[in-house]
């Protein structure tokens, strides 16, 4: 049992892009990395076998809010944690529930103590505190546990953003106190990542980075972005945070984003990403490919018997045709959701793998500048 270790292996000469190596008790992660989101203990429409064999996911996410409500912490503890419960022996990261609380604006109340919220399942009332969220994530059994934070909405006025940031920092102190006084569960090391907040205000973001860095955690996260702000603001704030977070720790940008967002943020120094976009968009007929974006619902694909994407290394993307996938989608066949989701995730993992390769080869920026407009093309 050892705490998460991060080795910075290469830095791109023309940008701040990095290639690194994370070691956890459940295995290694090569960065930059994209982490598929498995909200309720399942990446929607995708099996664990497909995550390993088709997508080669090195780490996946679980959602504290959803897992706490169902199946519940008692069931997960009886199973021996989420890894055992779902049959997954690679690393898992759990979010803290802070973002779900943010998205439940109509049914929650924030106080110094924590957040009182209503279950979306049965309307029952629950209180999340920094302490309880640490205990819940310990019980879920994640390798990487996220601090409990408040994610302010976009736009937020300065006064609210500042007050929210200070609340997040006070909660962070309580998270670390609870985390440090409780043992790891299930026989492997669990790691706590703090989260930078501060809305869209550069001075708050910088102050939050300094506060987070002072905790000397094994890794750090950037939160409160990709909540409606324009891309240029996302990049400006992401770059500022990367410049003010320790270079020798992994940096995780939460909830981002499109393939081009990811490439631009890799260039700014981000190592880890997650987003529901590949699976959610896949279930709604949008495919991300190495040549651009496809709406597979469109009639133009009806008789296109070429592979979904033969530019990436994925059996499903190479094997099934656009015409067949369109047929499944139009017929509302469940297999269509699976193929689209597996393809999109495989594409995202291929993309960050290619980024890593070009960082190591030293030509990342020229490759990125060629890729971004291509990826944004509507086919």
C-alpha positions as a printed NumPy array, in Angstrom:
array([[  0.   ,   0.   ,   0.   ],
       [  1.485,   3.313,  -1.123],
       [  0.131,   6.795,  -1.76 ],
       [ -0.451,   7.807,  -5.357],
       [  2.807,   8.605,  -7.137],
       [  3.205,  10.87 , -10.161],
       [  6.239,  11.018, -12.418],
       [  6.504,  13.801, -15.   ],
       [  8.073,  12.089, -17.994],
       [  8.031,  14.648, -20.817],
       [  7.098,  18.296, -21.345],
       [  6.316,  19.585, -24.815],
       [  8.917,  22.175, -25.927],
       [  6.351,  24.522, -27.515],
       [  3.564,  24.409, -24.904],
       [  2.888,  23.365, -21.313],
       [  1.602,  19.936, -22.353],
       [  2.903,  17.088, -20.203],
       [  3.192,  13.322, -20.394],
       [  3.222,  11.608, -17.015],
       [  2.826,   8.335, -15.161],
       [  0.507,   7.859, -12.165],
       [  0.889,   4.796,  -9.945],
       [ -1.995,   3.644,  -7.719],
       [ -2.577,   0.409,  -5.821],
       [ -5.04 ,  -0.62 ,  -8.564],
       [ -2.657,   0.02 , -11.433],
       [ -0.854,   2.566, -13.56 ],
       [ -2.298,   5.524, -15.481],
       [ -0.457,   7.166, -18.373],
       [ -1.268,  10.861, -18.745],
       [ -2.803,  12.839, -20.302],
       [ -5.814,  10.617, -19.626],
       [ -9.559,  10.706, -20.118],
       [-11.724,   8.987, -17.483],
       [-15.113,   7.554, -18.529],
       [-17.943,   8.499, -16.159],
       [-19.692,   5.583, -14.445],
       [-22.315,   7.514, -12.508],
       [-24.194,   4.748, -10.679],
       [-21.43 ,   2.135, -10.854],
       [-21.83 ,   1.686, -14.594],
       [-20.641,   3.59 , -17.639],
       [-24.   ,   3.858, -19.388],
       [-24.595,   1.155, -22.047],
       [-20.97 ,  -0.088, -21.767],
       [-19.777,  -3.263, -20.007],
       [-16.651,  -3.468, -17.858],
       [-15.222,  -5.935, -20.392],
       [-15.699,  -3.371, -23.179],
       [-14.13 ,  -0.657, -21.011],
       [-11.017,  -2.813, -20.744],
       [-10.809,  -4.511, -24.124],
       [-12.355,  -2.053, -26.608],
       [-11.709,   1.279, -24.891],
       [ -8.68 ,   0.497, -22.701],
       [ -9.95 ,   2.749, -19.919],
       [ -7.168,   3.026, -17.337],
       [ -9.379,   4.677, -14.689],
       [-13.122,   5.353, -14.41 ],
       [-15.364,   7.536, -12.242],
       [-18.1  ,   6.777,  -9.752],
       [-20.586,   9.31 ,  -8.419],
       [-20.845,   9.749,  -4.657],
       [-24.313,  11.302,  -4.648],
       [-25.872,   8.593,  -6.804],
       [-24.082,   5.627,  -5.209],
       [-24.955,   6.894,  -1.719],
       [-28.65 ,   6.957,  -2.633],
       [-28.608,   3.684,  -4.594],
       [-27.494,   0.938,  -3.99 ],
       [-26.45 ,   2.6  ,  -0.707],
       [-23.284,   2.469,   1.363],
       [-24.31 ,  -0.664,   3.316],
       [-24.543,  -2.718,   0.124],
       [-21.214,  -1.406,  -1.174],
       [-19.457,  -2.175,   2.119],
       [-20.899,  -5.702,   2.195],
       [-19.606,  -6.199,  -1.345],
       [-16.115,  -5.062,  -0.305],
       [-16.3  ,  -1.707,  -2.108],
       [-17.169,  -0.554,  -5.603],
       [-14.278,  -2.409,  -7.283],
       [-15.606,  -5.768,  -6.018],
       [-19.258,  -4.8  ,  -6.49 ],
       [-18.864,  -4.026, -10.193],
       [-15.98 ,  -6.367, -11.089],
       [-13.4  ,  -3.674, -11.934],
       [ -9.769,  -4.074, -10.851],
       [ -8.36 ,  -0.822, -12.218],
       [ -8.352,   2.606, -10.493],
       [-11.575,   4.436,  -9.619],
       [-12.058,   8.127,  -8.825],
       [-15.197,   9.324,  -7.022],
       [-16.481,  12.884,  -7.156],
       [-17.689,  14.374,  -3.891],
       [-21.314,  15.059,  -4.812],
       [-20.615,  18.802,  -4.909],
       [-21.5  ,  19.09 ,  -8.593],
       [-24.749,  17.127,  -8.152],
       [-25.63 ,  19.465,  -5.303],
       [-24.891,  22.401,  -7.669],
       [-27.227,  20.92 , -10.278],
       [-30.005,  20.369,  -7.69 ],
       [-30.335,  24.119,  -7.067],
       [-34.079,  23.95 ,  -6.478],
       [-33.992,  21.227,  -3.813],
       [-30.932,  21.978,  -1.685],
       [-29.85 ,  24.341,   1.066],
       [-26.204,  25.264,   1.645],
       [-24.943,  26.16 ,   5.129],
       [-21.617,  26.207,   6.962],
       [-22.333,  22.677,   8.159],
       [-22.868,  21.253,   4.68 ],
       [-25.654,  20.772,   2.153],
       [-29.178,  19.591,   2.908],
       [-30.76 ,  18.107,  -0.208],
       [-33.715,  16.048,  -1.373],
       [-33.233,  12.738,  -3.108],
       [-34.266,  12.788,  -6.771],
       [-35.465,   9.197,  -6.249],
       [-37.98 ,   9.495,  -3.405],
       [-37.783,  13.062,  -2.091],
       [-36.149,  11.995,   1.195],
       [-33.889,  14.574,   2.842],
       [-30.161,  14.051,   3.416],
       [-27.252,  16.11 ,   4.752],
       [-23.833,  15.978,   3.118],
       [-21.027,  17.436,   5.232],
       [-17.294,  17.408,   4.498],
       [-16.951,  14.679,   7.129],
       [-19.791,  12.481,   5.875],
       [-18.613,  12.804,   2.266],
       [-15.138,  11.577,   3.271],
       [-16.706,   8.622,   5.086],
       [-18.996,   7.82 ,   2.142],
       [-16.138,   7.907,  -0.378],
       [-13.956,   5.782,   1.896],
       [-16.809,   3.247,   2.003],
       [-17.333,   3.358,  -1.777],
       [-13.651,   2.499,  -1.985],
       [-12.241,   4.917,  -4.562],
       [ -8.498,   5.17 ,  -5.179],
       [ -8.923,   8.942,  -5.61 ],
       [-11.41 ,  10.772,  -3.387],
       [-12.51 ,  14.332,  -4.132],
       [-12.915,  17.066,  -1.525],
       [-16.43 ,  18.394,  -0.833],
       [-16.778,  21.796,  -2.502],
       [-19.375,  24.275,  -3.642],
       [-19.495,  24.815,  -7.382],
       [-20.817,  28.372,  -7.956],
       [-23.052,  28.861, -11.002],
       [-22.047,  30.827, -14.101],
       [-22.289,  33.737, -14.012],
       [-21.701,  34.54 , -10.321],
       [-21.124,  38.   ,  -8.948],
       [-17.78 ,  38.618,  -7.266],
       [-19.143,  38.738,  -3.732],
       [-20.894,  35.373,  -4.065],
       [-17.882,  33.758,  -5.781],
       [-15.538,  34.963,  -3.016],
       [-17.853,  33.788,  -0.233],
       [-18.294,  30.419,  -1.982],
       [-14.531,  29.98 ,  -2.425],
       [-13.853,  30.609,   1.271],
       [-16.592,  28.115,   2.185],
       [-14.962,  25.533,  -0.098],
       [-11.609,  26.185,   1.631],
       [-13.115,  25.776,   5.107],
       [-14.808,  22.574,   3.985],
       [-11.459,  21.421,   2.561],
       [ -9.813,  21.805,   5.98 ],
       [-12.563,  19.636,   7.452],
       [-12.17 ,  17.085,   4.639],
       [ -8.451,  16.727,   5.369],
       [ -9.03 ,  16.491,   9.132],
       [-11.577,  13.69 ,   8.657],
       [ -9.539,  11.974,   5.936],
       [ -6.392,  11.979,   8.089],
       [ -8.154,  10.577,  11.138],
       [ -9.82 ,   7.683,   9.273],
       [ -8.076,   4.606,   7.844],
       [ -7.991,   3.409,   4.24 ],
       [-10.576,   0.705,   3.571],
       [-10.35 ,  -2.623,   1.751],
       [ -6.559,  -2.935,   1.986],
       [ -5.349,  -0.286,  -0.474],
       [ -4.418,   3.39 ,  -0.312],
       [ -7.006,   6.1  ,  -0.907],
       [ -5.909,   9.592,  -1.989],
       [ -7.667,  12.924,  -1.408],
       [ -7.586,  15.625,  -4.115],
       [ -8.634,  19.209,  -3.245],
       [-10.568,  21.314,  -5.77 ],
       [ -9.798,  24.865,  -6.941],
       [-12.815,  27.183,  -7.129],
       [-13.238,  30.949,  -7.601],
       [-15.696,  31.194, -10.5  ],
       [-14.421,  33.376, -13.392],
       [-12.356,  35.804, -11.271],
       [ -8.62 ,  35.511, -11.814],
       [ -7.616,  36.827,  -8.383],
       [ -9.936,  34.331,  -6.66 ],
       [ -8.686,  31.489,  -8.835],
       [ -5.078,  32.347,  -7.995],
       [ -5.861,  32.59 ,  -4.268],
       [ -7.679,  29.252,  -4.39 ],
       [ -4.751,  27.582,  -6.195],
       [ -2.373,  28.827,  -3.504],
       [ -4.64 ,  27.54 ,  -0.733],
       [ -5.086,  24.164,  -2.415],
       [ -1.351,  23.822,  -3.144],
       [ -0.566,  24.468,   0.538],
       [ -2.309,  21.19 ,   1.401],
       [  0.443,  19.236,  -0.402],
       [ -2.053,  16.63 ,  -1.615],
       [ -1.053,  13.83 ,  -3.98 ],
       [ -2.965,  15.577,  -6.79 ],
       [ -5.088,  18.674,  -7.407],
       [ -8.319,  19.363,  -9.274],
       [ -9.705,  22.408, -11.071],
       [-13.477,  22.696, -10.587],
       [-16.206,  25.167, -11.453],
       [-15.387,  25.346, -15.169],
       [-17.384,  24.068, -18.156],
       [-20.549,  25.314, -16.421],
       [-21.629,  27.647, -19.231],
       [-18.717,  30.036, -19.665],
       [-17.325,  30.593, -23.214],
       [-14.361,  28.506, -24.352],
       [-11.876,  31.399, -24.34 ],
       [-12.695,  32.032, -20.673],
       [-12.347,  28.316, -19.917],
       [ -8.875,  28.315, -21.471],
       [ -7.774,  31.514, -19.741],
       [ -8.816,  30.268, -16.288],
       [ -7.524,  26.745, -16.876],
       [ -4.122,  28.139, -17.912],
       [ -4.01 ,  30.401, -14.866],
       [ -4.764,  27.464, -12.554],
       [ -2.129,  25.231, -14.177],
       [  0.446,  28.005, -13.769],
       [ -0.38 ,  28.263, -10.049],
       [ -0.645,  24.564,  -9.139],
       [  2.415,  22.395,  -8.393],
       [  4.087,  20.973, -11.488],
       [  5.076,  17.755,  -9.712],
       [  1.459,  16.764,  -8.94 ],
       [ -1.21 ,  15.614, -11.426],
       [ -3.781,  18.252, -12.431],
       [ -7.365,  17.148, -13.008],
       [ -9.784,  19.426, -14.901],
       [-13.266,  18.342, -13.857],
       [-16.099,  17.894, -16.352],
       [-14.294,  18.951, -19.556],
       [-15.296,  18.455, -22.334],
       [-15.296,  18.365, -26.135],
       [-12.338,  16.744, -27.932],
       [-11.022,  20.194, -28.904],
       [-11.458,  21.5  , -25.327],
       [ -9.36 ,  18.578, -24.142],
       [ -6.538,  19.187, -26.634],
       [ -6.401,  22.909, -25.815],
       [ -6.344,  22.2  , -22.073],
       [ -3.635,  19.542, -22.469],
       [ -1.579,  22.321, -24.081],
       [ -2.123,  24.4  , -20.911],
       [ -0.804,  21.667, -18.604],
       [ -3.816,  19.497, -17.611],
       [ -3.211,  15.774, -17.036],
       [ -6.643,  14.277, -16.249],
       [-10.124,  14.801, -17.722],
       [-13.643,  13.425, -17.357],
       [-16.941,  14.229, -19.026],
       [-20.298,  12.574, -19.724],
       [-20.226,  13.99 , -23.261],
       [-18.931,  10.92 , -25.168],
       [-21.603,   8.61 , -23.73 ],
       [-24.45 ,  11.133, -23.488],
       [-23.894,  12.434, -27.009],
       [-23.425,   8.911, -28.301],
       [-26.833,   7.943, -26.928],
       [-28.229,  10.916, -28.833],
       [-26.712,   9.939, -32.209],
       [-23.676,  12.268, -32.101],
       [-20.372,  10.585, -32.88 ],
       [-16.929,  12.112, -32.41 ],
       [-14.478,  10.737, -34.988],
       [-10.912,  11.29 , -36.111],
       [-12.305,  13.177, -39.128],
       [-14.977,  15.277, -37.389],
       [-18.44 ,  15.15 , -35.838],
       [-21.193,  12.93 , -37.262],
       [-24.933,  13.021, -36.58 ],
       [-25.578,   9.38 , -37.396],
       [-29.325,  10.1  , -37.517],
       [-28.895,  11.988, -40.812],
       [-30.122,  10.324, -44.002],
       [-26.736,  10.866, -45.685],
       [-25.372,   7.858, -43.725],
       [-28.212,   5.513, -44.741],
       [-26.147,   3.745, -47.409],
       [-22.636,   4.53 , -46.133],
       [-21.108,   1.106, -45.556],
       [-17.689,   2.416, -44.517],
       [-16.557,   1.821, -40.914],
       [-17.686,   4.248, -38.209],
       [-14.037,   5.31 , -37.838],
       [-11.105,   3.302, -39.171],
       [ -8.682,   5.989, -38.008],
       [ -8.678,   4.778, -34.406],
       [ -7.715,   1.488, -32.799],
       [-11.07 ,   0.026, -31.756],
       [-12.646,  -3.163, -33.072],
       [-16.204,  -1.807, -32.772],
       [-15.343,   1.467, -34.576],
       [-13.544,  -0.453, -37.337],
       [-16.049,  -3.329, -37.645],
       [-19.512,  -1.727, -37.843],
       [-20.607,   0.532, -40.671],
       [-22.196,   3.946, -40.392],
       [-25.236,   2.594, -42.25 ],
       [-25.691,  -0.251, -39.753],
       [-25.316,   2.033, -36.739],
       [-27.825,   4.478, -38.272],
       [-30.251,   1.59 , -38.804],
       [-29.929,   0.579, -35.116],
       [-30.411,   4.148, -33.936],
       [-33.465,   4.7  , -36.153],
       [-34.886,   1.342, -34.958],
       [-34.254,   2.321, -31.326],
       [-32.224,  -0.849, -30.838],
       [-30.274,  -0.887, -27.56 ],
       [-27.186,  -2.189, -29.386],
       [-27.026,   1.163, -31.197],
       [-26.525,   2.981, -27.885],
       [-23.743,   0.576, -26.936],
       [-21.895,   0.849, -30.25 ],
       [-22.117,   4.662, -30.262],
       [-20.994,   4.926, -26.624],
       [-18.108,   2.465, -26.991],
       [-16.962,   4.217, -30.156],
       [-17.031,   7.697, -28.613],
       [-15.139,   6.565, -25.514],
       [-12.603,   4.664, -27.617],
       [-12.138,   7.816, -29.684],
       [-11.521,   9.951, -26.569],
       [ -8.978,   7.439, -25.23 ],
       [ -7.329,   7.277, -28.649],
       [ -7.159,  11.08 , -28.751],
       [ -5.402,  11.491, -25.387],
       [ -3.109,   8.589, -26.327],
       [ -2.151,  10.366, -29.552],
       [ -1.627,  13.592, -27.604],
       [  0.738,  11.761, -25.255],
       [  2.633,  10.285, -28.202],
       [  3.101,  13.717, -29.811],
       [  4.164,  15.292, -26.487],
       [  6.878,  12.636, -26.215],
       [  7.877,  13.126, -29.858],
       [  8.043,  16.918, -29.343],
       [  5.57 ,  17.976, -32.063],
       [  2.375,  18.244, -29.986],
       [  1.498,  21.849, -30.894],
       [  1.692,  21.384, -34.674],
       [ -0.336,  18.16 , -34.372],
       [ -2.926,  19.854, -32.099],
       [ -3.265,  22.845, -34.426],
       [ -3.976,  20.46 , -37.297],
       [ -6.375,  18.29 , -35.281],
       [ -8.594,  20.917, -33.606],
       [-10.252,  22.284, -36.789],
       [-10.592,  18.761, -38.163],
       [-12.303,  17.499, -34.989],
       [-14.718,  20.453, -35.046],
       [-15.782,  19.764, -38.643],
       [-19.414,  18.692, -39.062],
       [-19.417,  15.802, -41.505]])
